[in-house]
């Protein structure tokens, strides 16, 4: 083989190595972006579950408070305090068995 052919082969091998490094770097970049995406997807799902849980909890507490206010407003002055306590217990227990 001539010297120019040998040099040409060496140059081609260098070009191939450089291309392989570029490909490897791109693959690493894609993997990092994918990991980042998955991380934020998990964070979003976690936030969504917590938001739903706390929203239901808040709505439940608001409804309980509204029921309490309604029972206090309905309480007539001629009734006894024991009647009001009984009504409040019913609100806490979820209603009466009628």
Beta strands, then each sheet from edge to edge (+ up, - down):
end
